[in-house]
Amino acid sequence: MSRRDGGRLPTPVRRLIEPFVDRTVAERVLISVAAIALSIAVGFAIVLVSGRIAECSAAAWTMPVTGLGFCYDPFEVYAVLFNGALGYPLAVGEPGVFNPSWTPFNLSFGLTLSETTLLIFTGLSVAVAFRAGLFNIGTQGQLVVGALATALTVLALAPLLPAGPVSGVALVVVGTLAGAVGGGLWGAIPGALKAYADANEVITTIMLNFVAANVAYVLVLEVFRAEGSSVVATRYVPEYAQFTPWLFPGSSDFALLALAVGTAFIGALYYLVEHTPFGYDLRTSGVQAAAAEYGGVDAKLTTVRAMTLSGALGGVGGAVWVLMSEGRWIASVPDLGFDGITVSILAGNNPLGVLPAAFLFGILKGGALEIGFRTNVPTELVGVLRGLIILFVAMPEFFRMAGRYAGLGSSGPGGPETTEDDSDGSGDDDGTTDGAVATAEGGETDA
C-alpha cells in the first residue's frame, strides 16, 4: 500500500488510526504514561486471576471486604518490578519513603543499565533504517557478526601489544571499529539486494539472521573455540581490553563509559539524520522514494547507505556486548537485535527517544529478574506483565507510524490537506514531491 492510499482505507481503520497520527511530543508522552497505567491495571487483574487459580498453602494477599485469598500479591509484584530494577531506593513496607542505605551504584541498577546500554545501539540500528523507510529485522544477525569480528580482532592484536591501559584503550577502539565494519558489511547485503534487485528487505534480513548465527557458530566451533571450553565460545579477551566497570560491581556487567558512548551515538545520529544532507536524503527517501528521486536523491544509493549504517550500529552493539558484558563471543547471544525493534517503535524511530525507551526496557528486564528471585510468581506470568507494558506503550506509536505510512495526517499525501482531485490517486508529480519534501523537512520521526 502506498502513502497515497490513506483515502482508500476502510472507515473503521481510518477512525482507529487517525487520532494517533497528528500528535505533539507532549501529547505522545502523555499517551505513553496513560498506556503504562492501563497496562498495569490489566496486569493487576491477570495477577489476581492467576493467583486465584494457583494452589498455595497460604494466601499472599487477601482482598479487603470480600476476604478472598490469592496466591500472588499484585502490589508486591509491581513494587518489586520497578523498585527492584533500581536496587530498592524506596523503603516499601518500612517506616519512611526512601531507603537510607540505597546507593545508585548497586548490582540491580547496574544490570538494568547494562541492558539499557546494549539496547541503545540496537534501537538506533533499527531506527535509522525505519527512518529510511526500510524494515531492518536483521539487527540481530548484524550484532552477531559484529560481536565475532570484535572478539577475533582483539584476540589477534592483544599479543602484539604490551599489556596496559594504553594498549587497552587502543584495543577497545579497534575492536569497536571492527564490530562496526562487520555489522555494516552484513547490513549492506540486504541493502544492495533491496536497491538493485528489489528484494524485500524483511525477508532477506530475517534469513541473514540465521545465516549469521550458524556461520558464526561453525567458525567458532571448528576454528576459534577456546581450548577445553565446554561451550561454543572463543577465548576471553584480556581484562585490560574491556570496558572497566567503574563504581559499579564487576558482576553487573556494566560500564559507565559504554553508556556515555551510547549517549554520544544518540546525539551524533540525531544530528546526522536531522541536520545533514545525508539525513535529508534518508528522510525524504523514507517518506516517498519516487518523490525523492524526482528531487535529485539517489534512492538506491541511499538505501544501501542506510542499511550499512544500520548494520554498523548493530555491530557496535555486538562489540559492546563482548567488551562490556560477556568478555568473549559465545553461541548463546541474547536477542538484543529483536528487542531493538521494540525499543525503536517505543521511541517513535527518533534517536532522542531511544534512551528512555531502552531504559524502560532495561527496567522491565531487570525487574523481571528481581521478581523471580523474591517472589513465587512464575516466570511465564512475569513475561506476560512485561509484554503488556511494552504492547500498550508501543501500540499508539505503531498506529501513528502506520497512519503516516498510509498517508493519513495533516502533512501526509493522504491527509486532510489533500484536495479531492488528488484523493483518487491522480495527483501530479509536483504535489507528491512537495508533500514528501515538506514531511522530510519537518523532521517527522516515522519510518
HUURCOR-V443031 format. One record per pair of residues at least 24 apart in sequence whose C-alpha atoms are under 10 Angstrom apart, sorted by the first residue. I is the first residue (numbers start at 1). J is the second residue. Records with the same first field share a line. If there is no record, write none. Layout:
I=J + J
This chain:
1=405 + 406 + 407
2=288 + 405 + 406 + 407 + 413 + 414 + 425
3=287 + 288 + 402 + 403 + 404 + 405 + 406 + 407 + 408 + 412 + 413 + 414 + 415 + 425 + 432 + 436
4=288 + 405 + 406 + 407 + 408 + 412 + 413 + 414 + 415 + 418 + 422 + 423 + 424 + 425 + 426 + 427 + 432
5=405 + 406 + 407 + 408 + 413 + 414 + 423 + 424 + 425
6=403 + 404 + 405 + 406 + 407 + 408 + 409 + 412 + 413 + 414 + 415 + 423 + 425
7=406 + 407 + 408 + 413 + 414 + 415 + 416 + 418 + 422 + 423 + 424 + 425
8=406 + 414 + 423 + 424 + 425
9=406 + 407 + 408
13=403
14=403 + 406 + 408
16=399 + 403
17=396 + 398 + 399 + 400 + 401 + 402 + 403 + 404 + 406 + 408 + 409
18=399 + 400 + 402 + 403 + 404 + 408 + 409 + 410 + 415
19=396 + 399 + 400 + 403 + 408 + 409
20=395 + 396 + 397 + 398 + 399 + 400 + 401 + 402 + 403 + 404 + 408 + 409
21=396 + 397 + 398 + 399 + 400 + 401 + 402 + 403 + 404 + 407 + 408 + 409 + 410 + 412 + 415
22=400 + 403 + 404 + 408 + 409 + 410 + 411 + 415
23=400 + 409
28=348 + 393 + 396 + 397 + 400
29=393
31=392 + 393 + 396 + 397
32=346 + 389 + 392 + 393 + 394 + 395 + 396 + 397
33=392 + 393
34=392 + 393
35=388 + 389 + 390 + 391 + 392 + 393 + 394 + 395 + 396
36=388 + 389 + 390 + 391 + 392 + 393
37=389 + 392 + 393
38=388 + 389 + 392 + 393
39=385 + 386 + 387 + 388 + 389 + 390 + 391 + 392 + 393
40=74 + 78 + 385 + 386 + 388 + 389 + 392
41=74
42=385 + 388 + 389
43=74 + 77 + 78 + 381 + 382 + 384 + 385 + 386 + 387 + 388 + 389
44=73 + 74 + 75 + 77 + 78 + 385
45=74
46=74 + 381 + 384 + 385
47=71 + 72 + 73 + 74 + 75 + 77 + 377 + 381 + 382 + 384 + 385
48=72 + 73 + 74
50=377 + 378 + 381
51=377
54=377
56=376
60=375 + 376
71=376 + 377
72=375 + 376 + 377 + 378
73=375 + 376 + 377
74=377
76=371 + 374 + 375
77=367 + 368 + 370 + 371 + 372 + 374 + 375 + 376 + 377 + 382 + 385
78=367 + 368 + 371 + 382 + 385
79=367 + 371
80=366 + 367 + 368 + 369 + 370 + 371 + 372 + 373 + 374 + 375
81=363 + 364 + 365 + 366 + 367 + 368 + 369 + 370 + 371 + 372 + 382 + 385 + 386
82=360 + 363 + 364 + 365 + 366 + 367 + 368 + 370 + 371
83=108 + 109 + 363 + 366 + 367 + 370
84=108 + 109 + 112 + 363 + 364 + 366 + 367 + 368 + 369 + 370 + 371 + 374
85=109 + 110 + 111 + 112 + 113 + 362 + 363 + 364 + 365 + 366 + 367 + 368 + 369 + 370 + 371
86=110 + 111 + 112 + 113 + 363 + 366 + 367
87=111 + 112 + 366 + 367 + 370
104=247 + 248
105=246 + 247 + 248 + 249 + 252
106=247 + 248 + 249 + 252
107=248 + 249 + 250 + 251 + 252 + 253 + 254
108=248 + 249 + 251 + 252 + 363 + 366 + 367 + 369 + 370
109=248 + 252 + 254 + 362 + 363 + 366 + 367
110=245 + 247 + 248 + 249 + 250 + 251 + 252 + 253 + 254 + 255 + 256 + 366
111=248 + 249 + 251 + 252 + 253 + 254 + 325 + 362 + 363 + 365 + 366 + 367 + 369
112=252 + 253 + 254 + 358 + 359 + 360 + 361 + 362 + 363 + 364 + 365 + 366 + 367 + 369
113=252 + 253 + 254 + 255 + 256 + 259 + 358 + 359 + 362 + 363 + 366
114=252 + 253 + 254 + 255 + 256 + 258 + 259 + 320 + 321 + 324 + 325 + 359 + 362 + 366
115=253 + 254 + 321 + 325 + 336 + 358 + 359 + 361 + 362 + 363 + 364 + 365 + 366
116=254 + 259 + 262 + 343 + 354 + 355 + 356 + 357 + 358 + 359 + 360 + 361 + 362 + 363 + 365 + 366
117=254 + 255 + 256 + 257 + 258 + 259 + 260 + 261 + 262 + 263 + 317 + 320 + 321 + 324 + 355 + 358 + 359 + 362
118=254 + 258 + 259 + 262 + 314 + 316 + 317 + 318 + 319 + 320 + 321 + 324 + 325 + 336 + 337 + 340 + 358 + 362
119=262 + 314 + 317 + 336 + 337 + 338 + 339 + 340 + 341 + 342 + 343 + 344 + 354 + 355 + 357 + 358 + 359 + 361 + 362
120=259 + 261 + 262 + 263 + 265 + 266 + 313 + 314 + 317 + 336 + 340 + 343 + 344 + 351 + 353 + 354 + 355 + 356 + 357 + 358 + 359
121=261 + 262 + 263 + 265 + 266 + 310 + 312 + 313 + 314 + 315 + 316 + 317 + 318 + 320 + 336 + 337 + 340 + 354 + 355 + 358
122=310 + 311 + 312 + 313 + 314 + 315 + 316 + 317 + 318 + 336 + 337 + 338 + 339 + 340 + 341 + 342 + 343 + 344 + 354 + 358
123=266 + 310 + 313 + 314 + 317 + 336 + 337 + 338 + 339 + 340 + 341 + 342 + 343 + 344 + 345 + 346 + 347 + 349 + 350 + 351 + 353 + 354 + 355 + 357 + 358
124=262 + 265 + 266 + 269 + 270 + 309 + 310 + 313 + 314 + 317 + 340 + 341 + 343 + 344 + 347 + 349 + 350 + 351 + 352 + 353 + 354 + 355
125=269 + 306 + 307 + 308 + 309 + 310 + 311 + 312 + 313 + 314 + 315 + 316 + 317 + 337 + 340 + 341 + 344 + 349 + 351
126=307 + 310 + 311 + 313 + 314 + 337 + 338 + 339 + 340 + 341 + 342 + 343 + 344 + 345 + 349 + 447
127=269 + 310 + 340 + 341 + 343 + 344 + 345 + 347 + 348 + 349 + 350 + 351 + 353 + 354 + 445 + 446 + 447
128=269 + 270 + 273 + 279 + 282 + 283 + 306 + 307 + 309 + 310 + 311 + 313 + 344 + 349 + 350 + 351 + 446 + 447
129=191 + 282 + 283 + 286 + 303 + 305 + 306 + 307 + 308 + 309 + 310 + 311 + 349 + 447
130=282 + 283 + 286 + 306 + 307 + 310 + 341 + 344 + 345 + 348 + 349 + 350 + 401 + 445 + 446 + 447
131=273 + 279 + 282 + 283 + 284 + 285 + 286 + 287 + 306 + 348 + 349 + 350 + 440 + 443 + 444 + 445 + 446 + 447
132=273 + 279 + 280 + 281 + 282 + 283 + 284 + 285 + 286 + 287 + 288 + 289 + 299 + 302 + 303 + 305 + 306 + 307 + 446 + 447
133=282 + 283 + 284 + 285 + 286 + 287 + 288 + 289 + 303 + 306 + 405 + 446 + 447
134=191 + 194 + 200 + 201 + 202 + 285 + 286 + 303 + 306 + 307 + 447
135=200 + 201 + 202 + 203 + 205 + 307 + 341 + 447
136=187 + 190 + 191 + 201 + 202 + 203 + 204 + 205 + 206 + 306 + 307 + 310 + 311 + 337 + 338 + 341
137=201 + 202 + 203 + 204 + 205 + 206 + 207 + 208 + 209 + 337 + 338 + 340 + 341
138=186 + 187 + 190 + 201 + 202 + 203 + 204 + 205 + 206 + 207 + 208 + 209 + 210 + 212 + 307 + 310 + 311 + 314 + 337 + 338 + 341
139=183 + 186 + 187 + 205 + 206 + 208 + 209 + 307 + 310 + 311 + 312 + 313 + 314 + 315 + 317 + 318 + 335 + 336 + 337 + 338 + 339 + 340 + 341
140=183 + 205 + 206 + 208 + 209 + 210 + 212 + 213 + 311 + 314 + 315 + 317 + 318 + 333 + 334 + 335 + 336 + 337 + 338 + 339 + 340 + 341
141=183 + 186 + 187 + 205 + 206 + 207 + 208 + 209 + 210 + 211 + 212 + 213 + 214 + 216 + 311 + 314 + 315 + 318 + 335 + 337 + 338
142=179 + 180 + 181 + 182 + 183 + 184 + 185 + 186 + 187 + 188 + 205 + 208 + 209 + 212 + 213 + 308 + 310 + 311 + 312 + 313 + 314 + 315 + 316 + 317 + 318 + 337
143=179 + 180 + 182 + 183 + 184 + 186 + 187 + 209 + 212 + 213 + 311 + 312 + 313 + 314 + 315 + 316 + 317 + 318 + 319 + 320 + 321 + 333 + 334 + 335 + 336 + 337
144=179 + 182 + 183 + 186 + 209 + 212 + 213 + 214 + 215 + 216 + 217 + 314 + 315 + 317 + 318 + 319 + 321 + 329 + 330 + 331 + 333 + 334 + 335 + 336 + 337
145=178 + 179 + 180 + 181 + 182 + 183 + 184 + 185 + 186 + 187 + 209 + 212 + 213 + 215 + 216 + 311 + 314 + 315 + 318 + 319
146=175 + 176 + 177 + 178 + 179 + 180 + 181 + 182 + 183 + 184 + 185 + 186 + 311 + 312 + 313 + 314 + 315 + 316 + 317 + 318 + 319 + 320 + 321 + 322
147=175 + 176 + 178 + 179 + 180 + 182 + 183 + 216 + 314 + 315 + 316 + 317 + 318 + 319 + 320 + 321 + 322 + 323 + 328 + 329 + 330 + 333
148=175 + 178 + 179 + 182 + 183 + 216 + 217 + 219 + 220 + 233 + 234 + 315 + 318 + 319 + 322 + 328 + 329 + 330 + 331
149=175 + 176 + 177 + 178 + 179 + 180 + 181 + 182 + 183 + 216 + 315 + 318 + 319 + 329
150=174 + 175 + 176 + 177 + 178 + 179 + 180 + 181 + 182 + 237 + 315 + 316 + 318 + 319 + 320 + 321 + 322 + 323 + 328 + 329
151=175 + 176 + 178 + 179 + 234 + 235 + 236 + 237 + 318 + 319 + 322 + 323 + 327 + 328 + 329 + 330
152=178 + 179 + 220 + 224 + 234 + 235 + 237 + 328 + 329
153=177 + 178 + 179 + 237
154=178 + 236 + 237 + 238 + 241 + 242 + 323 + 328
155=234 + 235 + 236 + 237 + 238 + 241 + 328
156=237
158=237 + 238 + 240 + 241
159=238
163=238 + 239 + 240 + 241
164=239 + 240 + 241
165=240 + 241
166=240 + 241
167=240 + 241
168=238 + 239 + 240 + 241 + 242 + 243
169=240 + 241 + 242 + 243
170=241
171=237 + 238 + 240 + 241 + 242 + 323
172=240 + 241 + 242 + 243 + 319 + 320 + 323 + 324
173=241 + 319
175=241 + 242 + 316 + 319 + 320 + 322 + 323
176=312 + 315 + 316 + 317 + 318 + 319 + 320 + 322 + 323
177=312 + 315 + 316 + 319
178=312 + 315 + 316 + 319
179=311 + 312 + 313 + 314 + 315 + 316 + 317 + 318 + 319 + 320 + 322
180=308 + 309 + 310 + 311 + 312 + 313 + 314 + 315 + 316 + 317 + 318 + 319
181=308 + 309 + 311 + 312 + 313 + 315 + 316
182=308 + 311 + 312 + 314 + 315 + 316 + 318 + 319
183=307 + 308 + 309 + 310 + 311 + 312 + 313 + 314 + 315 + 316 + 317 + 318 + 319
184=305 + 306 + 307 + 308 + 309 + 310 + 311 + 312 + 313 + 314 + 315 + 316
185=307 + 308 + 309 + 311 + 312 + 315
186=212 + 307 + 308 + 310 + 311 + 312 + 314 + 315
187=304 + 305 + 306 + 307 + 308 + 309 + 310 + 311 + 312 + 313 + 314 + 315
188=303 + 304 + 305 + 306 + 307 + 308 + 309 + 310 + 311 + 312
189=304 + 307 + 308 + 311
190=303 + 304 + 307 + 308 + 311
191=300 + 301 + 302 + 303 + 304 + 305 + 306 + 307 + 308 + 310 + 311
192=300 + 301 + 303 + 304 + 305 + 307 + 308
193=303 + 304
194=300 + 303 + 304 + 307
195=299 + 300 + 301 + 302 + 303 + 304
196=300 + 301 + 303 + 304
198=300
201=307
209=337
213=331 + 332 + 333
214=331
216=329 + 330 + 331
217=329 + 330 + 331 + 332
218=331
220=329 + 330 + 331
221=331
224=329
225=329 + 330
226=328
231=330 + 331 + 332
232=329 + 330 + 331 + 332
233=328 + 329 + 330 + 331 + 332
234=327 + 328 + 329 + 330 + 331
235=327 + 328 + 329 + 330
236=322 + 323 + 326 + 327 + 328 + 329 + 330
237=322 + 323 + 326 + 327 + 328 + 329
238=323 + 327 + 328
239=323 + 324 + 327
240=323
241=323 + 324 + 327
242=320 + 322 + 323 + 324 + 325 + 326 + 327 + 328
243=320 + 322 + 323 + 324 + 325 + 327
244=323 + 324
245=324 + 325
250=324 + 325
251=325
252=324 + 325
253=321 + 323 + 324 + 325 + 326 + 327
254=320 + 321 + 324 + 325
255=320 + 323 + 324 + 325
256=324
257=324
258=320 + 321 + 323 + 324
259=320 + 355
261=320
262=316 + 317 + 320 + 355
263=351 + 352 + 354 + 355
265=313 + 351
266=350 + 351 + 352 + 353 + 354 + 355
267=351 + 352
268=351
269=309 + 350 + 351 + 352
270=350 + 351 + 352
271=351
273=350 + 351 + 443
274=350 + 351 + 440 + 441 + 442 + 443 + 444 + 445
275=441 + 443
278=302 + 305 + 306
279=306 + 440 + 443
280=437 + 440 + 441 + 443
281=437 + 440
282=306 + 440
283=436 + 437 + 439 + 440 + 441 + 442 + 443 + 444 + 445 + 446 + 447
284=433 + 435 + 436 + 437 + 438 + 439 + 440 + 441 + 443
285=436 + 437 + 440 + 447
286=405 + 436 + 439 + 440 + 446 + 447
287=404 + 405 + 407 + 412 + 413 + 433 + 435 + 436 + 437 + 438 + 439 + 440 + 444 + 446 + 447
288=405 + 413 + 432 + 433 + 435 + 436 + 437 + 439 + 440
289=433 + 436
290=429 + 432 + 433 + 436
291=429 + 430 + 431 + 432 + 433 + 434 + 435 + 436 + 437
292=432 + 433 + 434 + 436 + 437 + 440
293=433
294=429 + 430 + 432 + 433
295=430 + 433 + 434 + 436 + 437
314=340
342=390 + 391 + 394
343=390 + 394
344=394 + 397
345=390 + 393 + 394 + 395 + 396 + 397 + 398 + 401 + 446 + 447
346=390 + 391 + 392 + 393 + 394 + 395 + 396 + 397 + 398
347=393 + 394 + 397 + 445 + 446
348=394 + 396 + 397 + 398 + 400 + 401 + 444 + 445 + 446 + 447
349=397 + 401 + 444 + 445 + 446 + 447
350=443 + 444 + 445 + 446 + 447
351=445
352=445
353=445
357=390 + 393 + 394
360=389 + 390
361=386 + 389 + 390
364=389 + 390
397=446
398=446
400=446
401=444 + 445 + 446 + 447
402=446 + 447
403=446
404=439 + 444 + 445 + 446 + 447
405=446 + 447
407=435
410=439
411=435 + 436 + 438 + 439 + 442 + 444
412=436 + 438 + 439
413=439
